[in-house]
């Protein structure tokens, strides 16, 4: 089975989700869950990685830990 490539980063106070080299900007968990489901992304069929910008999201205008929480909440919802 071919694995999808999913890469999360943060830019300008938003989470950026790259799925198979196509970038999407999301502002909340609902948008991210919809994006992941629309692209048939699961933890079983995808390689999911995060940029260090997720850990240091406060440097890009988010609250500390906010990006990580958003991503984690979305991944448990798919």
N, CA, C and O atoms as a Tripos MOL2 file, in Angstrom:
@<TRIPOS>MOLECULE
protein
  312   311    78     0     0
PROTEIN
NO_CHARGES

@<TRIPOS>ATOM
      1 N           0.8440   -1.1830    0.0000 N.3       1 UNK1
      2 CA          0.0000    0.0000    0.0000 C.3       1 UNK1
      3 C           0.8870    1.2440    0.0000 C.2       1 UNK1
      4 O           1.8330    1.3500    0.7800 O.2       1 UNK1
      5 N           0.5700    2.1560   -0.8670 N.am      2 UNK2
      6 CA          1.3210    3.4070   -0.9520 C.3       2 UNK2
      7 C           0.9020    4.3330    0.1890 C.2       2 UNK2
      8 O          -0.2860    4.5740    0.4040 O.2       2 UNK2
      9 N           1.8660    4.8310    0.8940 N.am      3 UNK3
     10 CA          1.5700    5.7370    2.0080 C.3       3 UNK3
     11 C           1.4700    7.1690    1.5290 C.2       3 UNK3
     12 O           2.2310    7.6090    0.6670 O.2       3 UNK3
     13 N           0.5120    7.8930    2.1050 N.am      4 UNK4
     14 CA          0.4020    9.3250    1.8570 C.3       4 UNK4
     15 C           1.4800   10.0410    2.6500 C.2       4 UNK4
     16 O           1.9260    9.5570    3.6900 O.2       4 UNK4
     17 N           1.8850   11.1700    2.1650 N.am      5 UNK5
     18 CA          2.8440   12.0130    2.8670 C.3       5 UNK5
     19 C           2.0950   13.2210    3.4170 C.2       5 UNK5
     20 O           1.5320   14.0150    2.6640 O.2       5 UNK5
     21 N           2.0980   13.3460    4.7490 N.am      6 UNK6
     22 CA          1.4080   14.4550    5.4180 C.3       6 UNK6
     23 C           2.4280   15.1870    6.2850 C.2       6 UNK6
     24 O           3.1140   14.5780    7.1060 O.2       6 UNK6
     25 N           2.5150   16.4920    6.0930 N.am      7 UNK7
     26 CA          3.5070   17.2900    6.7990 C.3       7 UNK7
     27 C           2.8370   18.5440    7.3500 C.2       7 UNK7
     28 O           2.2460   19.3220    6.6010 O.2       7 UNK7
     29 N           2.9340   18.7300    8.6570 N.am      8 UNK8
     30 CA          2.3490   19.8900    9.3140 C.3       8 UNK8
     31 C           3.4190   20.9270    9.6360 C.2       8 UNK8
     32 O           4.5300   20.5890   10.0450 O.2       8 UNK8
     33 N           3.0640   22.1880    9.4440 N.am      9 UNK9
     34 CA          3.9260   23.2990    9.8400 C.3       9 UNK9
     35 C           3.0180   24.4570   10.2570 C.2       9 UNK9
     36 O           1.7930   24.3570   10.1910 O.2       9 UNK9
     37 N           3.6350   25.5480   10.6820 N.am     10 UNK10
     38 CA          2.8800   26.7410   11.0940 C.3      10 UNK10
     39 C           3.4330   27.9400   10.3520 C.2      10 UNK10
     40 O           4.6460   28.0990   10.2110 O.2      10 UNK10
     41 N           2.5200   28.7880    9.8760 N.am     11 UNK11
     42 CA          2.9060   30.0110    9.1930 C.3      11 UNK11
     43 C           1.8080   31.0530    9.3950 C.2      11 UNK11
     44 O           0.6270   30.7580    9.2150 O.2      11 UNK11
     45 N           2.1890   32.2450    9.7610 N.am     12 UNK12
     46 CA          1.2480   33.3640    9.9070 C.3      12 UNK12
     47 C           0.0330   33.0190   10.7650 C.2      12 UNK12
     48 O          -1.1010   33.2980   10.3760 O.2      12 UNK12
     49 N           0.2630   32.4240   11.9130 N.am     13 UNK13
     50 CA         -0.7830   32.0880   12.8930 C.3      13 UNK13
     51 C          -1.7330   30.9920   12.4420 C.2      13 UNK13
     52 O          -2.8130   30.8440   13.0140 O.2      13 UNK13
     53 N          -1.3610   30.2250   11.4360 N.am     14 UNK14
     54 CA         -2.2020   29.1300   10.9540 C.3      14 UNK14
     55 C          -1.3900   27.8520   10.8040 C.2      14 UNK14
     56 O          -0.1730   27.8820   10.6180 O.2      14 UNK14
     57 N          -2.0960   26.7310   10.8910 N.am     15 UNK15
     58 CA         -1.4690   25.4480   10.6210 C.3      15 UNK15
     59 C          -1.5140   25.2110    9.1130 C.2      15 UNK15
     60 O          -2.5460   25.3970    8.4680 O.2      15 UNK15
     61 N          -0.3880   24.8020    8.5770 N.am     16 UNK16
     62 CA         -0.2870   24.4630    7.1630 C.3      16 UNK16
     63 C          -0.1330   22.9470    7.0830 C.2      16 UNK16
     64 O           0.7560   22.3670    7.7070 O.2      16 UNK16
     65 N          -1.0000   22.3270    6.3170 N.am     17 UNK17
     66 CA         -0.9760   20.8760    6.1450 C.3      17 UNK17
     67 C          -0.6360   20.5760    4.6960 C.2      17 UNK17
     68 O          -1.3760   20.9460    3.7850 O.2      17 UNK17
     69 N           0.4740   19.9100    4.4910 N.am     18 UNK18
     70 CA          0.8830   19.5020    3.1510 C.3      18 UNK18
     71 C           0.5410   18.0250    2.9930 C.2      18 UNK18
     72 O           1.0340   17.1790    3.7400 O.2      18 UNK18
     73 N          -0.3090   17.7250    2.0090 N.am     19 UNK19
     74 CA         -0.6940   16.3440    1.7280 C.3      19 UNK19
     75 C          -0.1860   16.0010    0.3310 C.2      19 UNK19
     76 O          -0.6390   16.5590   -0.6680 O.2      19 UNK19
     77 N           0.7540   15.0790    0.2870 N.am     20 UNK20
     78 CA          1.3610   14.6810   -0.9880 C.3      20 UNK20
     79 C           1.7950   15.9020   -1.7970 C.2      20 UNK20
     80 O           1.5330   16.0030   -2.9960 O.2      20 UNK20
     81 N           2.4670   16.8230   -1.1080 N.am     21 UNK21
     82 CA          3.0550   18.0440   -1.6720 C.3      21 UNK21
     83 C           2.0460   19.1190   -2.0830 C.2      21 UNK21
     84 O           2.4170   20.0780   -2.7590 O.2      21 UNK21
     85 N           0.7940   18.9770   -1.6930 N.am     22 UNK22
     86 CA         -0.2250   20.0010   -1.9340 C.3      22 UNK22
     87 C          -0.4930   20.6890   -0.5910 C.2      22 UNK22
     88 O          -0.8570   20.0220    0.3780 O.2      22 UNK22
     89 N          -0.3170   22.0130   -0.5220 N.am     23 UNK23
     90 CA         -0.4460   22.7280    0.7520 C.3      23 UNK23
     91 C          -1.8410   23.3010    0.9690 C.2      23 UNK23
     92 O          -2.4690   23.8390    0.0560 O.2      23 UNK23
     93 N          -2.3040   23.1650    2.2140 N.am     24 UNK24
     94 CA         -3.5890   23.6920    2.6450 C.3      24 UNK24
     95 C          -3.3910   24.4440    3.9560 C.2      24 UNK24
     96 O          -2.6380   23.9950    4.8200 O.2      24 UNK24
     97 N          -4.0550   25.5770    4.1080 N.am     25 UNK25
     98 CA         -3.9960   26.3470    5.3450 C.3      25 UNK25
     99 C          -5.2990   26.1200    6.0930 C.2      25 UNK25
    100 O          -6.3810   26.2600    5.5220 O.2      25 UNK25
    101 N          -5.1970   25.7700    7.3750 N.am     26 UNK26
    102 CA         -6.3810   25.5530    8.2070 C.3      26 UNK26
    103 C          -6.3100   26.4290    9.4420 C.2      26 UNK26
    104 O          -5.2290   26.7210    9.9540 O.2      26 UNK26
    105 N          -7.4680   26.8410    9.9090 N.am     27 UNK27
    106 CA         -7.5380   27.7290   11.0650 C.3      27 UNK27
    107 C          -8.0640   27.0460   12.3190 C.2      27 UNK27
    108 O          -7.8980   27.5630   13.4230 O.2      27 UNK27
    109 N          -8.7070   25.8680   12.1540 N.am     28 UNK28
    110 CA         -9.2700   25.2130   13.3300 C.3      28 UNK28
    111 C          -9.3570   23.7020   13.1140 C.2      28 UNK28
    112 O          -9.0940   23.1980   12.0220 O.2      28 UNK28
    113 N          -9.7310   22.9990   14.1740 N.am     29 UNK29
    114 CA         -9.7890   21.5390   14.1450 C.3      29 UNK29
    115 C         -10.8020   21.0460   13.1180 C.2      29 UNK29
    116 O         -10.5240   20.1010   12.3790 O.2      29 UNK29
    117 N         -11.9700   21.6750   13.0650 N.am     30 UNK30
    118 CA        -13.0160   21.2430   12.1320 C.3      30 UNK30
    119 C         -12.5120   21.2750   10.6860 C.2      30 UNK30
    120 O         -12.7450   20.3370    9.9240 O.2      30 UNK30
    121 N         -11.8220   22.3520   10.3140 N.am     31 UNK31
    122 CA        -11.2800   22.4500    8.9580 C.3      31 UNK31
    123 C         -10.2460   21.3610    8.7020 C.2      31 UNK31
    124 O         -10.2160   20.7690    7.6230 O.2      31 UNK31
    125 N          -9.4010   21.0980    9.6890 N.am     32 UNK32
    126 CA         -8.3580   20.0890    9.5060 C.3      32 UNK32
    127 C          -8.9570   18.6930    9.4000 C.2      32 UNK32
    128 O          -8.5210   17.9060    8.5600 O.2      32 UNK32
    129 N          -9.9350   18.3690   10.2210 N.am     33 UNK33
    130 CA        -10.5870   17.0640   10.1530 C.3      33 UNK33
    131 C         -11.2280   16.8790    8.7770 C.2      33 UNK33
    132 O         -11.0870   15.8230    8.1620 O.2      33 UNK33
    133 N         -11.9240   17.8940    8.3020 N.am     34 UNK34
    134 CA        -12.5510   17.8340    6.9830 C.3      34 UNK34
    135 C         -11.5100   17.6130    5.8960 C.2      34 UNK34
    136 O         -11.7070   16.7880    5.0030 O.2      34 UNK34
    137 N         -10.4130   18.3380    5.9660 N.am     35 UNK35
    138 CA         -9.3330   18.1990    4.9900 C.3      35 UNK35
    139 C          -8.7620   16.7790    4.9910 C.2      35 UNK35
    140 O          -8.5860   16.1730    3.9340 O.2      35 UNK35
    141 N          -8.4780   16.2600    6.1760 N.am     36 UNK36
    142 CA         -7.8980   14.9240    6.2750 C.3      36 UNK36
    143 C          -8.8670   13.8600    5.7620 C.2      36 UNK36
    144 O          -8.4660   12.9540    5.0310 O.2      36 UNK36
    145 N         -10.1370   13.9690    6.1430 N.am     37 UNK37
    146 CA        -11.1320   12.9930    5.6900 C.3      37 UNK37
    147 C         -11.3450   13.0780    4.1830 C.2      37 UNK37
    148 O         -11.4620   12.0490    3.5180 O.2      37 UNK37
    149 N         -11.3950   14.2800    3.6430 N.am     38 UNK38
    150 CA        -11.5890   14.4750    2.2090 C.3      38 UNK38
    151 C         -10.4640   13.8340    1.4110 C.2      38 UNK38
    152 O         -10.6820   13.3340    0.3080 O.2      38 UNK38
    153 N          -9.2680   13.8520    1.9700 N.am     39 UNK39
    154 CA         -8.1050   13.2850    1.2880 C.3      39 UNK39
    155 C          -7.8030   11.8520    1.7240 C.2      39 UNK39
    156 O          -6.7440   11.3080    1.4090 O.2      39 UNK39
    157 N          -8.7460   11.2440    2.4550 N.am     40 UNK40
    158 CA         -8.6200    9.8570    2.9070 C.3      40 UNK40
    159 C          -7.3270    9.6220    3.6950 C.2      40 UNK40
    160 O          -6.6390    8.6210    3.4970 O.2      40 UNK40
    161 N          -7.0160   10.5520    4.5810 N.am     41 UNK41
    162 CA         -5.8140   10.4330    5.4050 C.3      41 UNK41
    163 C          -6.1670    9.7640    6.7280 C.2      41 UNK41
    164 O          -7.0820   10.1910    7.4320 O.2      41 UNK41
    165 N          -5.4310    8.7120    7.0510 N.am     42 UNK42
    166 CA         -5.5510    8.0700    8.3590 C.3      42 UNK42
    167 C          -4.1420    7.8590    8.9050 C.2      42 UNK42
    168 O          -3.1530    8.0020    8.1860 O.2      42 UNK42
    169 N          -4.0710    7.5250   10.1610 N.am     43 UNK43
    170 CA         -2.7570    7.2480   10.7470 C.3      43 UNK43
    171 C          -2.2010    5.9240   10.2350 C.2      43 UNK43
    172 O          -1.0040    5.6650   10.3580 O.2      43 UNK43
    173 N          -3.0590    5.0880    9.6630 N.am     44 UNK44
    174 CA         -2.6050    3.7920    9.1300 C.3      44 UNK44
    175 C          -2.0910    3.8770    7.7020 C.2      44 UNK44
    176 O          -1.2370    3.0820    7.3090 O.2      44 UNK44
    177 N          -2.5960    4.8300    6.9130 N.am     45 UNK45
    178 CA         -2.1990    4.8830    5.5090 C.3      45 UNK45
    179 C          -1.3200    6.0790    5.1650 C.2      45 UNK45
    180 O          -1.1360    6.4040    3.9920 O.2      45 UNK45
    181 N          -0.7800    6.7310    6.1860 N.am     46 UNK46
    182 CA         -0.0240    7.9600    5.9360 C.3      46 UNK46
    183 C           1.2170    8.0590    6.8080 C.2      46 UNK46
    184 O           1.2360    7.6050    7.9520 O.2      46 UNK46
    185 N           2.2510    8.6620    6.2390 N.am     47 UNK47
    186 CA          3.4250    9.0590    7.0150 C.3      47 UNK47
    187 C           3.1690   10.4950    7.4530 C.2      47 UNK47
    188 O           3.0970   11.3970    6.6180 O.2      47 UNK47
    189 N           3.0320   10.7060    8.7450 N.am     48 UNK48
    190 CA          2.6740   12.0220    9.2670 C.3      48 UNK48
    191 C           3.8570   12.5850   10.0470 C.2      48 UNK48
    192 O           4.3430   11.9810   11.0040 O.2      48 UNK48
    193 N           4.3020   13.7560    9.6110 N.am     49 UNK49
    194 CA          5.4410   14.4290   10.2360 C.3      49 UNK49
    195 C           5.0800   15.8720   10.5630 C.2      49 UNK49
    196 O           4.1660   16.4430    9.9680 O.2      49 UNK49
    197 N           5.8040   16.4550   11.5140 N.am     50 UNK50
    198 CA          5.5980   17.8530   11.8860 C.3      50 UNK50
    199 C           6.9130   18.6250   11.8350 C.2      50 UNK50
    200 O           7.9680   18.1190   12.2170 O.2      50 UNK50
    201 N           6.8240   19.8290   11.3660 N.am     51 UNK51
    202 CA          7.9510   20.7540   11.3660 C.3      51 UNK51
    203 C           8.2040   21.2260   12.7950 C.2      51 UNK51
    204 O           7.3100   21.1640   13.6380 O.2      51 UNK51
    205 N           9.3980   21.6870   13.0610 N.am     52 UNK52
    206 CA          9.6820   22.2700   14.3760 C.3      52 UNK52
    207 C           8.8650   23.5370   14.6050 C.2      52 UNK52
    208 O           8.7170   23.9810   15.7430 O.2      52 UNK52
    209 N           8.3340   24.1200   13.5320 N.am     53 UNK53
    210 CA          7.4920   25.3170   13.6980 C.3      53 UNK53
    211 C           6.2200   25.0000   14.4690 C.2      53 UNK53
    212 O           5.6160   25.9010   15.0500 O.2      53 UNK53
    213 N           5.7980   23.7260   14.4870 N.am     54 UNK54
    214 CA          4.6350   23.3340   15.2810 C.3      54 UNK54
    215 C           4.9700   23.4480   16.7670 C.2      54 UNK54
    216 O           4.1680   23.9520   17.5540 O.2      54 UNK54
    217 N           6.1470   22.9830   17.1410 N.am     55 UNK55
    218 CA          6.5670   23.0440   18.5430 C.3      55 UNK55
    219 C           6.7830   24.4920   19.0000 C.2      55 UNK55
    220 O           6.5300   24.8300   20.1570 O.2      55 UNK55
    221 N           7.2480   25.3310   18.0930 N.am     56 UNK56
    222 CA          7.5360   26.7230   18.4290 C.3      56 UNK56
    223 C           6.5320   27.6580   17.7540 C.2      56 UNK56
    224 O           6.9050   28.7150   17.2440 O.2      56 UNK56
    225 N           5.2600   27.2640   17.7530 N.am     57 UNK57
    226 CA          4.2290   28.0080   17.0310 C.3      57 UNK57
    227 C           4.0230   29.4230   17.5580 C.2      57 UNK57
    228 O           3.4940   30.2770   16.8460 O.2      57 UNK57
    229 N           4.4330   29.6800   18.7920 N.am     58 UNK58
    230 CA          4.2910   31.0420   19.3270 C.3      58 UNK58
    231 C           5.1660   32.0340   18.5660 C.2      58 UNK58
    232 O           4.8990   33.2360   18.5850 O.2      58 UNK58
    233 N           6.2050   31.5440   17.9000 N.am     59 UNK59
    234 CA          7.0500   32.4140   17.0800 C.3      59 UNK59
    235 C           6.3460   32.8410   15.7960 C.2      59 UNK59
    236 O           6.7760   33.7810   15.1280 O.2      59 UNK59
    237 N           5.2560   32.1400   15.4540 N.am     60 UNK60
    238 CA          4.4750   32.4720   14.2680 C.3      60 UNK60
    239 C           3.0910   33.0100   14.6290 C.2      60 UNK60
    240 O           2.1800   32.9710   13.8020 O.2      60 UNK60
    241 N           2.9260   33.5090   15.8500 N.am     61 UNK61
    242 CA          1.7000   34.1910   16.2330 C.3      61 UNK61
    243 C           0.6250   33.3570   16.8950 C.2      61 UNK61
    244 O          -0.4740   33.8560   17.1360 O.2      61 UNK61
    245 N           0.9080   32.1010   17.1950 N.am     62 UNK62
    246 CA         -0.0680   31.2690   17.9000 C.3      62 UNK62
    247 C           0.3110   31.1940   19.3690 C.2      62 UNK62
    248 O           1.4220   31.5640   19.7490 O.2      62 UNK62
    249 N          -0.6030   30.7210   20.1880 N.am     63 UNK63
    250 CA         -0.2990   30.4880   21.5920 C.3      63 UNK63
    251 C           0.5970   29.2550   21.7040 C.2      63 UNK63
    252 O           0.5040   28.3430   20.8820 O.2      63 UNK63
    253 N           1.4470   29.2250   22.6970 N.am     64 UNK64
    254 CA          2.3380   28.0780   22.8930 C.3      64 UNK64
    255 C           1.5180   26.7950   23.0080 C.2      64 UNK64
    256 O           0.5800   26.7260   23.8020 O.2      64 UNK64
    257 N           1.8660   25.7910   22.2270 N.am     65 UNK65
    258 CA          1.1860   24.5050   22.2470 C.3      65 UNK65
    259 C          -0.0960   24.4310   21.4410 C.2      65 UNK65
    260 O          -0.6570   23.3460   21.2830 O.2      65 UNK65
    261 N          -0.5710   25.5440   20.9340 N.am     66 UNK66
    262 CA         -1.8550   25.5920   20.2320 C.3      66 UNK66
    263 C          -1.8530   24.7390   18.9540 C.2      66 UNK66
    264 O          -2.8150   24.0160   18.6970 O.2      66 UNK66
    265 N          -0.8030   24.8150   18.1690 N.am     67 UNK67
    266 CA         -0.7470   24.0550   16.9170 C.3      67 UNK67
    267 C          -0.7180   22.5580   17.1950 C.2      67 UNK67
    268 O          -1.4240   21.7900   16.5400 O.2      67 UNK67
    269 N           0.0830   22.1450   18.1500 N.am     68 UNK68
    270 CA          0.1980   20.7380   18.5110 C.3      68 UNK68
    271 C          -1.1560   20.1990   18.9830 C.2      68 UNK68
    272 O          -1.5500   19.0980   18.5980 O.2      68 UNK68
    273 N          -1.8610   20.9600   19.8040 N.am     69 UNK69
    274 CA         -3.1790   20.5600   20.2890 C.3      69 UNK69
    275 C          -4.1720   20.4260   19.1390 C.2      69 UNK69
    276 O          -4.9440   19.4690   19.0970 O.2      69 UNK69
    277 N          -4.1580   21.3760   18.2100 N.am     70 UNK70
    278 CA         -5.0650   21.3450   17.0700 C.3      70 UNK70
    279 C          -4.8240   20.0910   16.2350 C.2      70 UNK70
    280 O          -5.7700   19.4000   15.8580 O.2      70 UNK70
    281 N          -3.5680   19.8020   15.9510 N.am     71 UNK71
    282 CA         -3.2170   18.6370   15.1450 C.3      71 UNK71
    283 C          -3.5850   17.3450   15.8570 C.2      71 UNK71
    284 O          -4.1790   16.4490   15.2550 O.2      71 UNK71
    285 N          -3.2350   17.2430   17.1400 N.am     72 UNK72
    286 CA         -3.5560   16.0400   17.9140 C.3      72 UNK72
    287 C          -5.0580   15.7900   17.9690 C.2      72 UNK72
    288 O          -5.5090   14.6580   17.8000 O.2      72 UNK72
    289 N          -5.8310   16.8480   18.2040 N.am     73 UNK73
    290 CA         -7.2800   16.7040   18.2830 C.3      73 UNK73
    291 C          -7.8620   16.2450   16.9410 C.2      73 UNK73
    292 O          -8.7790   15.4250   16.9020 O.2      73 UNK73
    293 N          -7.3280   16.7740   15.8630 N.am     74 UNK74
    294 CA         -7.8100   16.3700   14.5420 C.3      74 UNK74
    295 C          -7.4650   14.9090   14.2480 C.2      74 UNK74
    296 O          -8.2950   14.1670   13.7220 O.2      74 UNK74
    297 N          -6.2630   14.5050   14.5820 N.am     75 UNK75
    298 CA         -5.8380   13.1340   14.2730 C.3      75 UNK75
    299 C          -6.6420   12.0950   15.0470 C.2      75 UNK75
    300 O          -6.8740   11.0030   14.5280 O.2      75 UNK75
    301 N          -7.0680   12.3900   16.2480 N.am     76 UNK76
    302 CA         -7.8860   11.4260   16.9940 C.3      76 UNK76
    303 C          -9.3370   11.4330   16.5130 C.2      76 UNK76
    304 O         -10.1100   10.5390   16.8580 O.2      76 UNK76
    305 N          -9.7050   12.4310   15.7230 N.am     77 UNK77
    306 CA        -11.0780   12.5500   15.2150 C.3      77 UNK77
    307 C         -11.2740   11.9050   13.8550 C.2      77 UNK77
    308 O         -12.4040   11.7990   13.3770 O.2      77 UNK77
    309 N         -10.1790   11.4690   13.2210 N.am     78 UNK78
    310 CA        -10.3380   10.8750   11.8780 C.3      78 UNK78
    311 C         -10.3970    9.3780   11.9360 C.2      78 UNK78
    312 O         -10.5270    8.7250   10.9000 O.2      78 UNK78
@<TRIPOS>BOND
     1     1     2 1
     2     2     3 1
     3     3     4 2
     4     3     5 am
     5     5     6 1
     6     6     7 1
     7     7     8 2
     8     7     9 am
     9     9    10 1
    10    10    11 1
    11    11    12 2
    12    11    13 am
    13    13    14 1
    14    14    15 1
    15    15    16 2
    16    15    17 am
    17    17    18 1
    18    18    19 1
    19    19    20 2
    20    19    21 am
    21    21    22 1
    22    22    23 1
    23    23    24 2
    24    23    25 am
    25    25    26 1
    26    26    27 1
    27    27    28 2
    28    27    29 am
    29    29    30 1
    30    30    31 1
    31    31    32 2
    32    31    33 am
    33    33    34 1
    34    34    35 1
    35    35    36 2
    36    35    37 am
    37    37    38 1
    38    38    39 1
    39    39    40 2
    40    39    41 am
    41    41    42 1
    42    42    43 1
    43    43    44 2
    44    43    45 am
    45    45    46 1
    46    46    47 1
    47    47    48 2
    48    47    49 am
    49    49    50 1
    50    50    51 1
    51    51    52 2
    52    51    53 am
    53    53    54 1
    54    54    55 1
    55    55    56 2
    56    55    57 am
    57    57    58 1
    58    58    59 1
    59    59    60 2
    60    59    61 am
    61    61    62 1
    62    62    63 1
    63    63    64 2
    64    63    65 am
    65    65    66 1
    66    66    67 1
    67    67    68 2
    68    67    69 am
    69    69    70 1
    70    70    71 1
    71    71    72 2
    72    71    73 am
    73    73    74 1
    74    74    75 1
    75    75    76 2
    76    75    77 am
    77    77    78 1
    78    78    79 1
    79    79    80 2
    80    79    81 am
    81    81    82 1
    82    82    83 1
    83    83    84 2
    84    83    85 am
    85    85    86 1
    86    86    87 1
    87    87    88 2
    88    87    89 am
    89    89    90 1
    90    90    91 1
    91    91    92 2
    92    91    93 am
    93    93    94 1
    94    94    95 1
    95    95    96 2
    96    95    97 am
    97    97    98 1
    98    98    99 1
    99    99   100 2
   100    99   101 am
   101   101   102 1
   102   102   103 1
   103   103   104 2
   104   103   105 am
   105   105   106 1
   106   106   107 1
   107   107   108 2
   108   107   109 am
   109   109   110 1
   110   110   111 1
   111   111   112 2
   112   111   113 am
   113   113   114 1
   114   114   115 1
   115   115   116 2
   116   115   117 am
   117   117   118 1
   118   118   119 1
   119   119   120 2
   120   119   121 am
   121   121   122 1
   122   122   123 1
   123   123   124 2
   124   123   125 am
   125   125   126 1
   126   126   127 1
   127   127   128 2
   128   127   129 am
   129   129   130 1
   130   130   131 1
   131   131   132 2
   132   131   133 am
   133   133   134 1
   134   134   135 1
   135   135   136 2
   136   135   137 am
   137   137   138 1
   138   138   139 1
   139   139   140 2
   140   139   141 am
   141   141   142 1
   142   142   143 1
   143   143   144 2
   144   143   145 am
   145   145   146 1
   146   146   147 1
   147   147   148 2
   148   147   149 am
   149   149   150 1
   150   150   151 1
   151   151   152 2
   152   151   153 am
   153   153   154 1
   154   154   155 1
   155   155   156 2
   156   155   157 am
   157   157   158 1
   158   158   159 1
   159   159   160 2
   160   159   161 am
   161   161   162 1
   162   162   163 1
   163   163   164 2
   164   163   165 am
   165   165   166 1
   166   166   167 1
   167   167   168 2
   168   167   169 am
   169   169   170 1
   170   170   171 1
   171   171   172 2
   172   171   173 am
   173   173   174 1
   174   174   175 1
   175   175   176 2
   176   175   177 am
   177   177   178 1
   178   178   179 1
   179   179   180 2
   180   179   181 am
   181   181   182 1
   182   182   183 1
   183   183   184 2
   184   183   185 am
   185   185   186 1
   186   186   187 1
   187   187   188 2
   188   187   189 am
   189   189   190 1
   190   190   191 1
   191   191   192 2
   192   191   193 am
   193   193   194 1
   194   194   195 1
   195   195   196 2
   196   195   197 am
   197   197   198 1
   198   198   199 1
   199   199   200 2
   200   199   201 am
   201   201   202 1
   202   202   203 1
   203   203   204 2
   204   203   205 am
   205   205   206 1
   206   206   207 1
   207   207   208 2
   208   207   209 am
   209   209   210 1
   210   210   211 1
   211   211   212 2
   212   211   213 am
   213   213   214 1
   214   214   215 1
   215   215   216 2
   216   215   217 am
   217   217   218 1
   218   218   219 1
   219   219   220 2
   220   219   221 am
   221   221   222 1
   222   222   223 1
   223   223   224 2
   224   223   225 am
   225   225   226 1
   226   226   227 1
   227   227   228 2
   228   227   229 am
   229   229   230 1
   230   230   231 1
   231   231   232 2
   232   231   233 am
   233   233   234 1
   234   234   235 1
   235   235   236 2
   236   235   237 am
   237   237   238 1
   238   238   239 1
   239   239   240 2
   240   239   241 am
   241   241   242 1
   242   242   243 1
   243   243   244 2
   244   243   245 am
   245   245   246 1
   246   246   247 1
   247   247   248 2
   248   247   249 am
   249   249   250 1
   250   250   251 1
   251   251   252 2
   252   251   253 am
   253   253   254 1
   254   254   255 1
   255   255   256 2
   256   255   257 am
   257   257   258 1
   258   258   259 1
   259   259   260 2
   260   259   261 am
   261   261   262 1
   262   262   263 1
   263   263   264 2
   264   263   265 am
   265   265   266 1
   266   266   267 1
   267   267   268 2
   268   267   269 am
   269   269   270 1
   270   270   271 1
   271   271   272 2
   272   271   273 am
   273   273   274 1
   274   274   275 1
   275   275   276 2
   276   275   277 am
   277   277   278 1
   278   278   279 1
   279   279   280 2
   280   279   281 am
   281   281   282 1
   282   282   283 1
   283   283   284 2
   284   283   285 am
   285   285   286 1
   286   286   287 1
   287   287   288 2
   288   287   289 am
   289   289   290 1
   290   290   291 1
   291   291   292 2
   292   291   293 am
   293   293   294 1
   294   294   295 1
   295   295   296 2
   296   295   297 am
   297   297   298 1
   298   298   299 1
   299   299   300 2
   300   299   301 am
   301   301   302 1
   302   302   303 1
   303   303   304 2
   304   303   305 am
   305   305   306 1
   306   306   307 1
   307   307   308 2
   308   307   309 am
   309   309   310 1
   310   310   311 1
   311   311   312 2
@<TRIPOS>SUBSTRUCTURE
     1 UNK1         2 RESIDUE 1 A UNK
     2 UNK2         6 RESIDUE 1 A UNK
     3 UNK3        10 RESIDUE 1 A UNK
     4 UNK4        14 RESIDUE 1 A UNK
     5 UNK5        18 RESIDUE 1 A UNK
     6 UNK6        22 RESIDUE 1 A UNK
     7 UNK7        26 RESIDUE 1 A UNK
     8 UNK8        30 RESIDUE 1 A UNK
     9 UNK9        34 RESIDUE 1 A UNK
    10 UNK10       38 RESIDUE 1 A UNK
    11 UNK11       42 RESIDUE 1 A UNK
    12 UNK12       46 RESIDUE 1 A UNK
    13 UNK13       50 RESIDUE 1 A UNK
    14 UNK14       54 RESIDUE 1 A UNK
    15 UNK15       58 RESIDUE 1 A UNK
    16 UNK16       62 RESIDUE 1 A UNK
    17 UNK17       66 RESIDUE 1 A UNK
    18 UNK18       70 RESIDUE 1 A UNK
    19 UNK19       74 RESIDUE 1 A UNK
    20 UNK20       78 RESIDUE 1 A UNK
    21 UNK21       82 RESIDUE 1 A UNK
    22 UNK22       86 RESIDUE 1 A UNK
    23 UNK23       90 RESIDUE 1 A UNK
    24 UNK24       94 RESIDUE 1 A UNK
    25 UNK25       98 RESIDUE 1 A UNK
    26 UNK26      102 RESIDUE 1 A UNK
    27 UNK27      106 RESIDUE 1 A UNK
    28 UNK28      110 RESIDUE 1 A UNK
    29 UNK29      114 RESIDUE 1 A UNK
    30 UNK30      118 RESIDUE 1 A UNK
    31 UNK31      122 RESIDUE 1 A UNK
    32 UNK32      126 RESIDUE 1 A UNK
    33 UNK33      130 RESIDUE 1 A UNK
    34 UNK34      134 RESIDUE 1 A UNK
    35 UNK35      138 RESIDUE 1 A UNK
    36 UNK36      142 RESIDUE 1 A UNK
    37 UNK37      146 RESIDUE 1 A UNK
    38 UNK38      150 RESIDUE 1 A UNK
    39 UNK39      154 RESIDUE 1 A UNK
    40 UNK40      158 RESIDUE 1 A UNK
    41 UNK41      162 RESIDUE 1 A UNK
    42 UNK42      166 RESIDUE 1 A UNK
    43 UNK43      170 RESIDUE 1 A UNK
    44 UNK44      174 RESIDUE 1 A UNK
    45 UNK45      178 RESIDUE 1 A UNK
    46 UNK46      182 RESIDUE 1 A UNK
    47 UNK47      186 RESIDUE 1 A UNK
    48 UNK48      190 RESIDUE 1 A UNK
    49 UNK49      194 RESIDUE 1 A UNK
    50 UNK50      198 RESIDUE 1 A UNK
    51 UNK51      202 RESIDUE 1 A UNK
    52 UNK52      206 RESIDUE 1 A UNK
    53 UNK53      210 RESIDUE 1 A UNK
    54 UNK54      214 RESIDUE 1 A UNK
    55 UNK55      218 RESIDUE 1 A UNK
    56 UNK56      222 RESIDUE 1 A UNK
    57 UNK57      226 RESIDUE 1 A UNK
    58 UNK58      230 RESIDUE 1 A UNK
    59 UNK59      234 RESIDUE 1 A UNK
    60 UNK60      238 RESIDUE 1 A UNK
    61 UNK61      242 RESIDUE 1 A UNK
    62 UNK62      246 RESIDUE 1 A UNK
    63 UNK63      250 RESIDUE 1 A UNK
    64 UNK64      254 RESIDUE 1 A UNK
    65 UNK65      258 RESIDUE 1 A UNK
    66 UNK66      262 RESIDUE 1 A UNK
    67 UNK67      266 RESIDUE 1 A UNK
    68 UNK68      270 RESIDUE 1 A UNK
    69 UNK69      274 RESIDUE 1 A UNK
    70 UNK70      278 RESIDUE 1 A UNK
    71 UNK71      282 RESIDUE 1 A UNK
    72 UNK72      286 RESIDUE 1 A UNK
    73 UNK73      290 RESIDUE 1 A UNK
    74 UNK74      294 RESIDUE 1 A UNK
    75 UNK75      298 RESIDUE 1 A UNK
    76 UNK76      302 RESIDUE 1 A UNK
    77 UNK77      306 RESIDUE 1 A UNK
    78 UNK78      310 RESIDUE 1 A UNK
